[in-house]
């Protein structure tokens, strides 16, 4: 079968110096551009990141500092790739949490316009997780070897959820949790604060510095103002905005923060 496309679809993947969005750089980019008529165009480059590649990253992708020392920097190829992506949607595996944020940072750093908000983003990992169901019945079968009877009755579902949670904590307690690229994001504990932090995020910016709370208010997700609404902090402590703009935060985070500040001023 072929994809039903109205505009081109660019499937891409990045290899990088590390996994810190605001600091790390691209060392390899590969794109497969699928055209509505079925034509496939491939484009790829090794990239000189201008900073050292972490040893643990080399262990994953096999690219060394020596391999890329004579390659073009991303700034040198940014306009070419921006043109290649122009008019196309984006797709990949786990691109929402990593590849898109890194790519956006590189374009912003190179001062090349790349408005991802105008593109459709298709994440194959998300589809995988949606379709290979991780519903309560599947979880109960996997963790407890039980079948869920009277599904969707409140009492049965609640008991099944308790059984699953108990089994999960027993199975995974003290085990580290990593993202799709192997980056540590926490450790499973028999502690509700820890489990909340691992499971209940709602990001506003790509780096997750700001999220939405249960009331859908935008709040800070780090530091001394963690849990406070962004608008209230900017009102009570205007210098906090200046500090963030001058600190080592992702450019996308700074842009989203500025948008929130400007929207507040217009009210």
PEZIVEN-V443761 format. One line per field, one symbol per residue. phi: phi as a letter, one per 30 degrees, with the letter a starting at -180 (. if undefined). psi: psi as a letter, one per 20 degrees, with the letter a starting at -180 (. if undefined). A space follows every 50 residues. Layout:
# PEZIVEN-V443761
phi=???
psi=???
This chain:
# PEZIVEN-V443761
phi=.bddccbebccbbbcbdabdedcdbdcabbbcccdedjdcccbaadbddi bdddeddeddcicceddcdcddddedcedddddddeibdcblciddcbdd edddedddddicdacddccdcccddddeddcdecdddddddddchbcdch eideddddddddeddddddddceiddcbddciddblbdbdbdddddddbb cbdccddidbbcdddiddbdcaidcejdddddddddbedddddddcddce ddddddddddddddddd
psi=rqqnphrqpoprqqqrhbjogihrrpippppoopqhiiqppqpqpqpoij qqpqhhghhgijprhhhjhjrqrhhhjghghghhipjqrqqaokhhifgg gggggggghilppnnhiiqppoohgggghhhnplrgggghgghilqqoql qjpggghgghgggggghgghhipjpqpqaijjppjappqmphgghghhil qnqgrhikhprpahjjqpqqkrahjpiqqghgghghmhihghghhirmqq hhghghggggghhhhi.
